[in-house]
């Protein structure tokens, strides 16, 4: 899995993510505007952010268990 997008911008790493952190999402989320910001929230099931359809757990974006594809730290 890639650790950066095609422009060389690093994806958020799960190990570095924390509740309250601001993130930026790319255009791959149909429930958010391209490069919209969000804030990570914490739940017993992990970290997530709110969107127009409810919420997304960041672990669902980390197929390699490390990098959250389409999510960038601010």
Helices and strands as residue ranges (DSSP letters): E 12-13, G 14-16, E 22-25, E 36-39, E 41-43, E 46-51, E 54-57, G 58-61, E 67-68, E 71-73
